[in-house]
Amino acid sequence: MTLGYKEKDFFTACPPCYCGKGGPQIRYPFRLEFSPSYCGARGLVLSCWGNETLLSLPDLGSRKVIAIDYRMESITIKLGEPWSDCQVQNFSSTSLTTPVYTPPPTASLVNCSKAWNDGEYDGKRPISCLSSADHFVYLAYIGMSLDELPLDCVVVSTNLVLPGWGDVQMGEVMLRWNSPEIGSTCAGCELSGGRCKFDWTINQTSCSFPEQPGADSSNVNLIIGTSVGALVVLVSVACILVYVFRNYGKEKQVRLKVEKFLATYKATKPTRYSFAHVKKMTRHFKHKLGQGGFGTVYKGELPNGIPVAVKMLMKSKGEGQDFINEVATVGRIHHANVVRLLGFCSEGTWRALIYEFMPNESLEKYIFCKRNKTDHQPLDVKKLEEIAIGIAQGIEYLHQGCNQRILHFDIKPHNILLDHDFNPKIADFGLAKLCSRDQSIITMTAARETMGYIAPEIYCRNFGAVSYKSDVYSFGMLVLEMVGGRKNVDPEIEKTSEIYFPEWVYGRIVQGHNLRLVMQRNGAEEDIVKKLAIVALWCIQWNPMDRPSMTRVVHMLMGNLENLEIPPTPFVSSTG
């Protein structure tokens, strides 16, 4: 096939466009109906009506497009006028099913003789206009098991559209696209910072990192740059002076914020140390153990000879909130699978956290040792199972075992430390949040977790509300990395045609094949690996209400493989 443009000019021939100001950006795999066919994948066509972006569905006609998320391969549309509660019965998921689009999760109408007061189940919403004094009607998502339905409740209607929990009244629903032309290539491409396009030289979708328009040097840019050079120098001097004074004021506010918290922190443990004590116990920060996004960790020793790990927090990070989070959460609890905070320091601009020392470092050193070619020996299958159970029990304790629920929001191999017996301990609570145990929805201003472990709902509210189920997702991704001995999201892999590892695992399990991973040695170990994989796939379901609680996860991990059901696909495109 002959094209009228060079392959390198794809983004020039098919530039991003908008139907109107503030509308969603339209680019590959979507195209406008009058654009060249090579600008989009088959079936992913939009149109403009005035300033509105429209999607045409066979049974519903044209619907307004609210948002397009290219990383999540989802498109949000408006079904009509804002819903009232009683209109929920009128929207069947079958009207949204097409060869290209997957309908949103479905729900059921549930009639209960008593009010459904289970605070642990966040997948329900009361329908007041259908309820009365002697019966209570709910729109409920019945996910993994009907066991979560109270005994005094019955299902009266099924297969109804379940919109984003916060968008029920707006009448907005999210569809996910699934085009055979692009598979899962585009999602991985977008997550790695690239742009998706169709490459006719290889006859398939590929990932590209296009240059910014005007990246070539020109005389105009040179003249402009030279002209403003002197002005920049003068402005820079002024900015430095302003920065110094503002930074001083900011540091003062942080100190006051931290001291105000410590004044209300009545616990006698952990111990507060002076900065002089911290320098002494670390021998003036002689032995560096590692460095992360929130600070540098040094090995130290308490006066009684107990070895410790001292984390010096970066002054510019978190405005003191990371320090407060750690002391407020880890400082009040003690569990075999949660790292113990022994002390802290807050003096001037210096803030330090003092933990029990973990001689075997972090879990990532062992599960990625072959890929990273480190000196650490890989752990056997039985030990990995024990570690997975220990991590799950630790998260379960954070969610259920404390007076207030603790949501970690940064579960990943780097934050799982191993003691001398390789028992896992959850660490790094800098992003943690406290909430009441009956609070099912959490408000977050921004996603700060690590890519590859972030639950979809954290950076795209159309997937549901942020809750304790977000930790469940991160745990599932962690377990898949334990099973595979490799990262689930790897930029070097995402730019090739290699299949997304969690999707490969799901395909093997659905087809009844062994996983054939290097770590396995016999049939019993194959069963353990398969059990870990199935539990992990339950945990990474894209809809939060599909995921089990951590209590259920612990039971699944400690049970037998034969008792586990294969979960529905958590991916945009299923593996054949």
N, C-alpha and C positions, 0 to 999 in steps of 0.2 A: 504493500500500500504506500502511495506517495503522498507526502505532506507538503504543504506550502511553507513550512518553516523548519529551521534546523532544530534538532533535538534539544540543544542547549538553550534554545529560546522558548521552551515550553511555557515558562512563567511569564514571558512577554506576550505570547499568543493567547494565553489563558490566565489573565491577571485576576486577582481577587476583586469582587465587585459587591455592591450593596444595592438593595431596592430603595432604600431610604435612609436618612440620617438616624443613627441609633439602632438600625436593624442588624440582623446577623450577617457576618461575612460569608459570601458564597464563593467557594473554591473547590478544587478537586478533593474528594470524588464527586461533589455536586457540580452542576452547571445550570445556567438559565436555559429555558426552552429554545431560545433562538441563538444560543451559542453553538460553535462547532461541536460535533459529537465527541471528538477526541478530548474535549476539555473536561469530561466527566465520565463516571462509570455508568454502565447500562442500568436504567431504572431510577437513577438518582437525579431527577430533574425537578427544578423549582421554577416558579414564575413570579413576575412582579405585577401588582395591581395598585397603581399609585405608588405610595411609599411602603406598602406592605409586601412581605415575602409570603408566598403561598405554596403549599404542598397539596397536590391532588391525590385523593385516595378513592379507590373504586366505589366503595359503599357510602362514603361520607362527602364526596365532592372536594372542593377546595377549602383548605383550613389554613389559618394564619400561623406562620412559623414564629415562635417567640425566641428561640435560641438554638444554636448548633454547637455541639461540643465535639471537635474533631479528635481529641485525644480519647474520649470515651465512646466515640462513634454513636452518638445519640442526638436526636432532634426533638425539641419540645414544641408541641402544637397546641392550639386552643380549640377545644371541641365545640365551643359555642359561647353562649352567654354564661356569665358566672353562675356556678351551680348553687342551688339551694339543696339542703340535705335530702329532700325527697326525690330529687332527680337522679339519685345514684342508681336507681333500678332501671333507668332507661338506657344505660350505656353498657353494651355488651362488648367483650373483648374481640368477638369474632368479626365485628365491623372494622377493626383496625389491623387485621391480619392480611398481609400481602406477601408475594414471593420475596420482596426486598426488605420489608419492615417487620420487626418483631414487636408484638403488642406489649404494653406495660404489664406488670404483675397483676394477677386477678385476685379478687376478694369475694367474700361471701357475706350475705346478710344473716346475722345470727340473732335468734330470739331467745331471751333468757328470762326465767321467772324471778330472778334476783339480779340486783346490780352486779356487774362484773367489775370487781375491785382489785383484780390482780395487778399490782404495780409492776411486776416483773415482765408482764407481757405488754410490749409497746405497739403491737400490731393491731390495734382496735381503735374505733372512733364511734362514740354514741350518735345515733340518729334520732334526735329528739322528736321530730315530727311523726315518726312511726312508733314511738314509745308511748306508754301510758302508765298509770299508777301500779298496775299489776304485771306488766311485762316491759322488758327493756330490749331495744333493738340496737345492734351494733353493726358497723361495716368492719369486718375483721379479715385479716389475712391469715389463712390457715396454711402454714408453710410445711415444715418438715414432718409434722405429726399432728394427728387430731387429739393426742393426749393433752395438749395445752388448752383444749376447750373445756370449760367447767361442765360438771355433770348436769347442771340445771339449764344448759343451753343447747339449742338445736339449730342446725343450718336450715334456712328457709329458702334461700336463693343463692345461686353460684355463678361463677364466670362473669363477674362484674369488673369493670375497669377500676384498678387501684391507682389513683394519681399520686404524685409526690405528696407526702403527708401534709406539708405546709401549703399545698396548692389546691386542696379540695374545693374551696370556695371559688377559686379562680377558673376552674374548669380546664386546667392545663394538664396534659399528659405527655410522657416522654416515650418516644419510640427509639428503638435501636436498629440501625441498618445492618444488613448482612448481604453483601454483594459477592458472588463467586469470583468476580474479577479481581477483587482486592484482598479477600480473605482477612487475615489479621495483620497484614503488612502495614497498613496505614496507621493503625493504632500504635504499634511499636515505633513507627517512624516519628509520629507526632510526639510521643512521650520522650524520644531522644533528641527533640529539638529540630527535627527535619521537616520537610514538606513532601507530601505524597504527589506522585504524578504517574501517568502511564507512559512507559518507555516502549516505543514501537520497535526499537532495534532488538529487544529481547521478548517482545510481545507479552509483557506483564507489568503489573504495577511495581514501581521502584521508589526508593527513598532518595531524596536529593536535599542538598543544603544550598539553596540559591543565593547568589551574591545580592547584596542590597543594591537597588537602583542607584546609579551614580557613583558606584564604588571605584570606577576608573578615575585616575587623576586627570585634572583639566586645568587649563590656565585660569579659568574663572575661579575655581576653588583655591588655587594658589594665591591669586591676588587678594581674595577675600580673607584667606588665612593670614597673609602678611599684614593686611591692613588692620586687623583687629588684635594683632600680637601685642603691641604696646599697651592697648587698653586692658587686655587680659592680665598682664603683669600687675598693673595698678589695682585692678579689681581683686586680684589674688591676695595682695598684701592686706587690703581691707577685710577680705573674707577670713584671713588667718586671725586677725585681731578679734573679729566678731566671734569666731569659733572658740578661741581661748576663753573669752568671758562666758559664752553660752555653755561651754563644756563644764566650766567650774560650777555654774548654777545647776546644771543637770546632775552632776555628781553629788552636789549637796542634797538635791531632792531625793536621789536614790538612797543616800545614807539615812535620811530622815524616814524614808519608806521602810527600809530594812529594820531600823531601830524601833520604829513604831510596832512592827510585827513582833520583834523579839520581846518587847515590853509586855505584850499580851500572851506570849508563849510561856505558859506556866510550868511545862514539864521540866523535871530536874535532869532528864536525859534527853538527848545527848549533851555532853559537856561542852561548854564554851571555852575556847582557848584564845590567848592573845596571839598576835602575829609573831611576836618574839618566840613563843612556844612552837609555832608552826615551823619557823625557820630552824629551830633547834632539832625538832623531831625529824625533819627532812635533811638535816645536815646541810643547810643552805641550798636546798633543792638540787642535791648532787645527783640522785638516781632518777632519771626520767623514765616513766613506764610507757607513756603514750600521750597522744594529743587528739582531741575531738573538737566538735563544733562549739562546745561551751567552755573549754579550758584545757589546761595541761595537768596530767596526773603524775605524781611523784611517789616513790616509795619512802616510807618513814617508819618510825618506831616510837611507841608511847613510852613514858618513863618506866613502866613496869615490864618493858621488853616485848610487848605485843606488836607484831608488824602491822602496819596500816598503809592504806593508799590515800594520798592527799590530793584532792582535786582543787587546783587554783582556778577560780572562775575568771573569765575574761571580763575586763572592766566595761567594755562596750556592749556586752550581750545582755539582753533581756531586762535592762533597767532594774535589776535586783529581783525580778520575779522568779527567775530560775532558782536562785538561792532560796527564796521563800518557799517555792514549791517543794524543793528537796527536804527542807527542815520540817515543813508542815505535814508532809506525807510519810517519808521513810523514818523521820525522827520519832514518830508515835507508834510504830508497829514493829513487831518482831515475828518473823516467819522463816521457816527453814529454807524457803525458796525465794526470799527477798533479801538483798544485800543489806547489812546492818550499818546504820549511820552511828558512829561512835562519838563524833564531835564536830564542831564547826568553829569558824573564826569570822568575825565581822569587825574590822577595825579600819577606819578611814575608808579608802577606796579598795582595800584588800578584803576579799571574801574567799573562804576555803571550806571545803567539806571533807571530813575525815571518815573513811570507811574501813571496815575489816578488809584485810588484804586477801586477795584471791590468787594463789600461786599458779594456777593453770590458765590464767588470763581469760580471754573471751572465747565464746563458742565459735566465732567466725574463723579463729586461727586453726580450728580442727576440721570444720566442714568444707572449707575452701583450700585446704592445705595442698592437695594434688594440683588444683588449677593454678594456685599461686606459687607452687613449688617451694613451700616452706619446709622447715625441719620438723614440724609437728606431725605426729603419726595420726592417721584417720581413726576415728572411733568405730568400734564394731556396732552391729545392728542393735544388739540388746541394750548396749549403753545409750545409743541414740534414742531408743524407746523410753528408757528410764529418764533421760534428760527431757524429752518431750512431755512426759507425764509431770515431771517436777515443775517445768515452766507453766504448764496448764494449771497445776494446783496453786502456784504462786499468783497467777492472774485471777483465778477464782477467789482466792483470799482477798485480793485487792477489791474485787467487785462485790463480794458478799460477806467477808469476814470481819470488816471494820465497822465502826459506828457510822462513818460516812464512806460512801463508795469512792474508790480511787480509780480514775481512768488514766492509764499510763500514756497513751498516744505516741509511743515511740518504741514499740516492741520490734526488735531486730537482733540478729546474731551478735552484733557489736555490743549490745547492751545486756547480754546474758553472760554472766561471769561464772567461772567454774572453780570450786574449792579443791582441796588436795585429793578428794575422792571423786572428783568430777561431778559433784552435785551442782545443779544449776541455781543461780541466784539472779533475780531480775534487778537491774541497776539503772541509773540515770533517769531520774524523775523530773528533769527540768521542764518537760512539757506537760506534766501531770495536772489533772484537774480534780478537785473535790466536789462531790455533789451528794445530795441525800439519796438514800437507797431506793426511794420510790420515785426518783426523778429519772425519766426515761429519755429525755431530750436535752442535749447540751448545746450551748451557744458558743461558737468559735469565730474569732475575727479573721483568722488566716491559717492556712495549712503550713506547718513548719516541720512535719515529719519527713522521713527519708523516702525518696522516690523508690517505688517497688514494694513498699510496705503500707502506703497510705490507702485507707479504705476509700472507695469512690465517693461516698457521700460527704467526705470532708472537704473536697474541692469542687463538688458538683451536687448541690442540694436536691436536684431532680431525682437522685438515687435514694433519697430518704433522709431521715433525721440523723444527726450525729449522736451516738450513744455508746454504751459499753460494748455494743456489737462491733464498733470500729476496732477495738483491741482484738476481738475475735478474728477479724480479717487479717490483721498484722500477724497474729499467731499462725494462721493458716499458711501465709506466705513464708514465714520462717520455717515451718515444718517441711514444706516442699523443698526448700533449700537444703535442709538437713538430709532429706531423702535423696536428692540429686547431686549433692556435693558441688553445687554451682549456683550462681545468682540467677533469680528468675528474670530480672530485668538487667541486661548487660548491653550498654551502648554498642560495644564491638560486635555483639551477636545480632542486635536489632537491625544493623545495617546490611546484614546478609540475608540469605533466604532460609536460614535455619529456623525451624519452628519454635514457637514460644513454648518453653519447657512445661509449665503447668498444663497447657493445652495438650501437649504430647502425652503426659501422664494420664490425663482424663481419657484420651482416645484409646490408650492401651487397656485401661480398666474396663471401659464400656465394651470393647471388643473381646474381653475375656483373656487377654494376653498377659504373660508375665512382664514385669517392668524391665527385667534384664539389666539391672544396674550393677556396676562393678563391685559394690560393697557386699552383695549377696553371696552366700556360700552354700546354702541348702534350702530345702523346702520350707522349713520353719521360719528362717530368716526372710524368705520371700513373702510369707504371710504377714510378718511384722511390717515389712516395707509397704505392702499393699494396704494394710490397715492404717498406717500413718498417712499414706497418700489419700485414702478415702476421707479420713477425718479432716485433713487439710482442705480438700476440695469442698467439703461442707462449709468450712470456715470462710472460704473466699467467695462465697456466693455474692453476686453484685448487689442484690437487694438485702439490706440489713436484716429484714424480718425472715429471710431464708436461713440465716446463720443460727446455729445453736448457741445457747448460753455456755459459759465456760464450765459450769457444773455438768452440763450434758456432755461437753467435750471430754472432761475427765473420765466420765463413765464409759464413753466410747473408746477412749484410749486404753482403759483398763479391762475392757471386755474382749470378746472374741471377734475375729474377722467375720465369721458366719452371721453374726447378728447385725451387721452393718448393711444399710441400703446404699446403693450408688446414687449420689446426688444428681439433680438436674445440671445441665451444663452451665458453668459460670462464665462462659465466654461468648463474645459477640458472634463468632463463627465456630461451629462445631467441627471436630476432626472426623474425617471420614475413615 
